[in-house]
Amino acid sequence: MKAESLVVSAAINIGLAILILSLFSILKKQPFYAPVYYARRLSLGHRTDHQSFSFRRLLPELNWISRAVRVTEEEILDNCGLDVLVFVRLLKFGIRFFVVCSIVGVLVLVPLNYTGSTVPNTSSHSMDAFTISNISSGSDRLWVHFSFLCFVSCYGMYLLYQEYNDLLFKRVQQLCNRRSEPDQFTILVREIPLCNEHKTRGCSVDHFFSKYHPYSYESFQILYDGKHLDKLLCQAKSLTKKIEDLRHLSSTKKYSRNSSASDAWKYDAKIEQLEDMLQTLGREIRRIQCRMTIEQKELPVAFVTFSSRWGAVLAAQSQQHTNPLLWITEVAPEPRDVIWQNLAVQYRRLPLYRIVIIVAASLLTIFFVIPVTAVQGIAKYDRLKKWFPPAMAVDLIPKLRSIITGYLPSAILNGCIYIVPFAMIGLARLAGYISRSKKDINACNMVFYFLADFFVTYILTNGLAGFSLEILQPGLLLWDTLKSYTWDHGKKKHPYVYSLPYYRIIPFVALCMLIGIVYAVVSPLLLPFLVGYFLLGYVVFINQIENVYITTYETCGRYWPYIHHYIIVAIILMQVTTIGLFGLKAKPSASFSVIPLLVVTILFNEYCKIRFLPTFNQVSVQDAKKNDELDKKDGLMEENVRKALDAYSPPCLRPLDLGMEGTSSTKPFLSPA
């Protein structure tokens, strides 16, 4: 890319970002769009404090940026949890890392590269003049690049160690603060054999844990095959929604001057008919729920609750049987994090499922290269003229060629890879993960390794304009407007609440970090753009975290080991790339000098796995016992255990609220054993 094309591309994206952010700052002040831009606050019952109409409401403002800068990590941790804070720390890591690297790179490497060629530069307007490619072969200036490589690598590892150590402390503290959560007393048990005497799995669970964990075992919740019942429950919810809508329309007609009493009567008759159907469906649901117990539709899966965290930790981290494929135990996810239908998947089939998913993701990566490469190749101006001769007309318009060569290829790539996270989360759903957090983490990995295959001018397009679109939410905005003026016209608007899409945003942010780290030595002029990328991302997502996203699960920071791994991969790729570059530049001594640095990086990563990773994957017996003692001191132990006993009831066995309080159809059907 020529310097002129880069400037044009940057100008387009900066202009788009300013335009989109200005539009957002206006729309967020309009009460009509509060369900889009203040979904979290409205769902929590907070007021949005919209001003009365004035001319000021139609002007853009920057107060949301100053508010984002003032938000502290303690506020994020208290209001949203450690997982959200981990993502925020990733953005802050990028800011700290690339600010320092930019200063050194721009002040030292850029002038060195520009003056590094002994041959007159025939393409002074090319970006190559500012990269390592402009350094003459065999030049001793390459040792400066080697020194910068060592600095970037060591500084990155220093920051990573600080982050890992600090987040480990916050994880331990967060587990202590969340002592009332039921997952701390509960484990998931799979591959439960039948009881030899009674031929039921529930009986087998009770016998096994009463015998081998007699001092801490409390109770269990066996799971059932409730596929048919799930369909009936969906029908019941659909009928309930129809009744609510008809009631709203009926009340609207009654108070409308243009409607007759007969119109309202028709709605009342339809409501009565649907209520009768709902009553019948409720009785059928109860009958099947009771029959499920009789017919013993048990699954070889159960949630087992213990009277202490100490007992749960020991059981979750121990081998229960001489056959490791029986009585398989693990820490239970949060109740709200459980994917109930995946618990019915046989444990022995899971490796096969995951192999199929890996193959599918690999094939998607391979075949995705073909259309992207073809489209980007055609998008290059010289080839575009060959494939589409009318494109030669752009030469008649000044600067238009720079727009096409500087912006079009990256815009096409961004459009193509937009679908990647959604394809990967779809594949992850088929892998049989028992919790949404594990599914999202797996999708993060697949998306990251997919995108690492595409090293293009991606920062500008996805960074500046991409983060701006994230805060504007144009898709949701159009959907809300369409609903408000069509089928939901006149109805009360509900906030659009959803969680932080980790599977989508973490891989894209990590990809930009990878590109920046790999190109830090090669093209340091890219680094200042990355500073702007992470700064904008920080203020955008702080706003979204405060006003839009809700917390749907909490893993207490388990995303960080994966983020650490992505950054280590980037540092290693940078070092491997420079080994090849120094070799091409006829400086083999510099290439060999990188090898010890590569070894140090790998050893650092292995040390982090030994020192930090185990505490992120499981809870230590020491911490579990310490939290038990705190509960006993505060008199909360029995209350927390009692909460855990009721928390893991399967959705198919929970009482359904049909708007018939006090009837038998709303009472609980099965309680924990």
C-alpha positions, -999 to 999 in steps of 0.1 A, spaced: 0 0 0 12 35 -8 13 62 19 -14 81 1 -37 51 2 -30 46 39 -38 82 46 -71 80 26 -81 48 44 -73 63 78 -93 94 69 -123 74 58 -123 53 89 -117 82 113 -145 101 96 -169 72 98 -160 67 135 -167 103 143 -199 103 124 -212 71 140 -202 82 175 -219 115 170 -250 98 159 -249 75 189 -244 104 213 -276 119 199 -297 88 198 -288 77 233 -305 109 247 -339 100 230 -363 82 254 -376 62 224 -343 43 221 -337 37 258 -345 -1 255 -315 -3 230 -290 19 247 -299 15 284 -310 -22 283 -291 -32 314 -301 -2 335 -338 -7 326 -337 -45 333 -323 -37 368 -350 -11 375 -328 19 372 -340 52 357 -323 66 326 -328 103 336 -337 115 301 -340 152 298 -372 169 286 -372 179 250 -348 207 241 -325 216 212 -296 203 233 -310 167 229 -302 170 192 -266 179 196 -237 153 199 -218 153 232 -188 136 248 -199 132 284 -203 94 279 -165 92 272 -156 111 303 -179 88 323 -162 57 308 -127 71 318 -139 76 354 -152 41 359 -130 21 383 -121 -16 382 -138 -20 416 -170 -8 401 -168 -31 372 -160 -61 395 -188 -53 419 -215 -47 392 -205 -70 364 -181 -97 377 -145 -108 371 -151 -121 335 -161 -87 324 -131 -72 342 -108 -97 324 -120 -83 291 -115 -47 302 -80 -57 314 -73 -71 279 -81 -36 265 -59 -19 291 -31 -43 284 -32 -33 248 -31 4 257 -1 0 280 18 -23 257 13 -4 224 18 31 239 53 22 250 61 2 218 48 30 196 70 56 213 101 35 208 91 22 174 82 56 159 112 75 174 138 48 167 128 23 141 108 45 116 137 70 110 162 41 109 141 23 83 135 54 62 172 61 59 184 25 59 187 19 21 219 25 3 200 24 -31 180 54 -41 144 49 -32 124 47 -64 90 45 -46 93 72 -20 55 72 -16 54 35 -8 49 24 28 78 0 23 101 30 30 91 29 66 94 -8 71 123 -32 76 122 -40 39 140 -7 33 171 -18 53 200 -29 31 210 -66 32 237 -73 58 233 -39 74 243 -36 111 212 -15 116 193 -49 119 209 -52 153 187 -23 164 157 -43 152 169 -73 172 172 -51 203 137 -38 197 125 -74 193 140 -82 227 125 -52 243 90 -59 229 92 -96 240 104 -89 275 80 -60 281 51 -82 269 61 -110 292 65 -86 321 30 -72 316 16 -107 312 31 -119 344 17 -88 363 -18 -94 348 -18 -132 356 -6 -126 392 -31 -98 398 -60 -117 383 -52 -148 402 -55 -128 434 -88 -113 422 -101 -148 413 -95 -161 448 -110 -130 463 -141 -132 440 -147 -168 450 -146 -157 486 -171 -128 479 -194 -152 461 -196 -177 489 -234 -180 487 -233 -193 451 -246 -229 449 -219 -241 425 -193 -239 453 -212 -268 471 -221 -288 441 -204 -312 416 -216 -327 384 -214 -365 382 -216 -384 348 -217 -420 337 -236 -432 368 -242 -470 367 -275 -486 377 -279 -498 413 -276 -536 413 -304 -539 438 -331 -514 427 -320 -509 391 -322 -471 393 -294 -445 390 -308 -422 417 -305 -449 443 -269 -457 430 -259 -420 435 -272 -420 471 -255 -453 480 -222 -443 464 -217 -409 480 -231 -420 514 -205 -447 515 -174 -429 501 -181 -393 512 -200 -399 544 -189 -367 563 -197 -342 536 -224 -357 513 -257 -339 516 -281 -347 487 -284 -352 449 -306 -342 420 -308 -369 393 -316 -356 358 -343 -369 335 -349 -372 297 -375 -345 293 -374 -338 255 -412 -343 251 -419 -322 281 -397 -294 269 -419 -291 238 -450 -288 259 -434 -262 281 -425 -241 250 -461 -244 239 -473 -232 273 -450 -202 272 -462 -194 237 -499 -195 248 -490 -173 278 -475 -147 255 -505 -148 232 -528 -143 262 -508 -113 274 -508 -97 239 -546 -102 236 -552 -87 270 -532 -56 260 -552 -53 228 -585 -58 247 -577 -31 272 -567 -8 244 -600 -13 225 -621 -8 257 -606 27 261 -606 36 224 -632 59 211 -632 43 176 -640 7 188 -672 -9 198 -680 -32 227 -683 -61 204 -646 -57 194 -635 -60 230 -659 -89 236 -642 -108 207 -608 -104 223 -622 -115 257 -637 -147 241 -604 -155 225 -586 -150 258 -610 -173 276 -605 -200 249 -567 -197 251 -568 -199 289 -588 -231 287 -561 -245 264 -534 -234 288 -552 -251 317 -554 -284 298 -518 -281 288 -508 -274 324 -526 -306 336 -508 -326 308 -474 -312 319 -481 -322 355 -492 -357 345 -460 -363 324 -438 -349 352 -453 -374 377 -451 -402 351 -414 -394 345 -407 -405 380 -427 -437 376 -412 -447 343 -377 -439 356 -366 -418 326 -333 -412 344 -301 -400 328 -267 -412 340 -261 -377 352 -267 -360 386 -258 -329 405 -245 -338 440 -246 -313 468 -222 -314 498 -225 -298 532 -191 -280 527 -170 -265 499 -141 -287 512 -161 -318 505 -172 -306 471 -137 -298 460 -123 -331 472 -150 -350 453 -147 -329 421 -109 -333 419 -107 -370 428 -110 -402 408 -140 -420 422 -137 -455 407 -110 -478 394 -127 -475 360 -121 -438 351 -150 -439 327 -175 -444 356 -185 -419 383 -168 -390 364 -169 -358 385 -162 -322 379 -171 -289 395 -207 -279 386 -212 -248 366 -235 -221 379 -272 -230 375 -278 -202 351 -247 -213 331 -259 -249 325 -270 -261 290 -295 -287 302 -301 -304 269 -264 -312 265 -263 -332 298 -283 -359 279 -253 -365 256 -234 -396 265 -200 -388 279 -182 -413 258 -195 -396 226 -181 -362 235 -146 -368 221 -161 -379 188 -184 -348 187 -154 -325 193 -132 -342 167 -160 -336 142 -162 -299 152 -124 -294 149 -125 -310 114 -155 -288 104 -138 -256 117 -105 -266 99 -124 -271 66 -142 -238 71 -108 -221 75 -93 -238 45 -122 -231 21 -128 -196 34 -94 -186 21 -105 -192 -15 -133 -166 -18 -116 -140 4 -83 -143 -16 -103 -141 -49 -123 -111 -39 -94 -93 -25 -73 -101 -55 -100 -86 -78 -103 -56 -55 -67 -46 -63 -69 -18 -89 -48 -34 -117 -68 -66 -116 -100 -48 -111 -94 -30 -145 -88 -64 -161 -119 -80 -147 -141 -49 -149 -129 -25 -177 -153 3 -167 -133 6 -134 -107 26 -155 -130 55 -151 -117 60 -116 -86 75 -131 -107 105 -141 -116 113 -105 -87 126 -84 -79 105 -53 -106 79 -61 -79 53 -69 -64 58 -35 -98 52 -19 -102 19 -38 -67 6 -31 -66 18 5 -100 10 17 -119 -15 -5 -97 -47 2 -99 -43 39 -137 -34 38 -143 -66 18 -124 -87 42 -142 -72 72 -175 -80 55 -165 -116 48 -152 -124 83 -181 -108 101 -200 -141 98 -171 -161 112 -179 -158 150 -215 -168 144 -205 -198 124 -180 -209 151 -205 -204 180 -229 -225 159 -203 -253 157 -195 -250 194 -232 -255 202 -229 -290 186 -199 -300 206 -219 -311 237 -205 -286 262 -225 -286 295 -222 -248 301 -225 -216 281 -191 -204 294 -173 -235 281 -191 -232 248 -181 -195 245 -145 -202 254 -143 -229 228 -158 -206 202 -132 -180 212 -104 -204 205 -118 -214 171 -124 -178 160 -89 -167 171 -71 -194 152 -94 -189 122 -86 -152 120 -49 -156 126 -48 -169 91 -57 -135 76 -29 -109 82 -43 -79 63 -47 -42 69 -74 -50 94 -68 -26 122 -83 5 106 -115 -11 92 -124 -32 121 -110 -10 148 -122 26 144 -154 19 124 -160 -15 140 -160 -3 176 -182 27 166 -207 3 151 -205 -18 183 -218 11 203 -244 23 178 -259 -12 174 -274 -4 140 -290 -39 135 -308 -37 169 -317 -1 162 -334 -10 129 -351 -40 144 -365 -20 173 -378 7 149 -394 -19 126 -411 -36 156 -423 -3 171 -441 8 138 -455 -27 128 -465 -56 150 -455 -41 183 -471 -7 176 -486 8 208 -472 -20 231 -449 -13 260 -413 -16 250 -390 -40 268 -352 -36 270 -330 -57 248 -309 -75 274 -281 -98 264 -246 -106 277 -212 -95 266 -205 -116 234 -171 -130 246 -169 -154 217 -171 -126 192 -151 -97 208 -122 -114 225 -109 -132 193 -112 -100 173 -94 -79 199 -67 -107 203 -63 -108 165 -55 -71 164 -31 -75 192 -15 -104 173 -12 -84 141 3 -55 161 29 -76 179 39 -95 148 43 -64 128 59 -43 156 95 -50 143 85 -52 107 63 -21 103 63 1 135 42 28 118 12 5 125 16 7 163 1 42 168 -31 31 151 -33 2 176 -32 27 205 -62 45 190 -79 11 185 -76 0 221 -84 35 235 -116 36 215 -124 0 223 -120 8 260 -144 37 262 -170 19 239 -171 -13 259 -171 5 293 -203 23 281 -218 -10 269 -209 -28 301 -225 -1 322 -256 5 301 -263 -25 278 -248 -59 287 -260 -80 316 -241 -108 333 -255 -142 324 -228 -163 340 -196 -159 360 -165 -181 357 -144 -160 380 -118 -151 354 -113 -183 335 -111 -164 302 -77 -150 312 -55 -182 306 -69 -183 271 -61 -146 265 -26 -151 279 -21 -180 255 -32 -158 225 -7 -131 234 21 -157 239 13 -171 204 16 -136 190 50 -130 207 63 -164 194 50 -157 159 68 -123 160 101 -140 170 97 -167 143 89 -141 117 120 -121 125 142 -152 123 131 -155 87 134 -118 80 170 -116 94 179 -146 72 164 -129 41 184 -98 50 217 -118 50 221 -114 88 223 -150 100 240 -141 133 209 -120 142 186 -150 133 205 -173 155 205 -147 183 166 -148 183 166 -185 192 175 -181 229 148 -154 232 123 -179 217 133 -205 242 130 -180 271 94 -171 259 84 -208 258 99 -214 292 81 -183 306 48 -197 292 55 -231 308 62 -215 342 29 -195 340 11 -228 333 26 -243 365 24 -213 387 -11 -198 377 -31 -221 355 -41 -248 381 -58 -221 403 -78 -209 374 -90 -244 365 -100 -255 400 -104 -244 436 -77 -253 461 -86 -273 492 -71 -245 513 -93 -218 498 -124 -241 501 -117 -248 538 -111 -211 544 -144 -201 529 -162 -228 549 -147 -214 581 -159 -178 572 -194 -191 566 -195 -209 599 -182 -178 617 -210 -157 600 -236 -184 606 -244 -187 569 -233 -223 562 -268 -240 566 -285 -213 545 -260 -216 516 -262 -254 516 -300 -251 515 -298 -228 485 -276 -253 467 -301 -281 473 -328 -264 452 -306 -247 426 -301 -275 401 -336 -287 395 -339 -294 357 -361 -269 337 -385 -298 328 -393 -304 365 -398 -268 376 -433 -255 383 -447 -235 354 -463 -202 362 -495 -202 341 -511 -173 359 -531 -197 381 -517 -190 416 -527 -215 442 -536 -244 419 -520 -277 419 -504 -271 385 -481 -245 399 -467 -265 428 -432 -281 426 -433 -317 413 -400 -332 424 -376 -320 450 -340 -330 456 -336 -364 472 
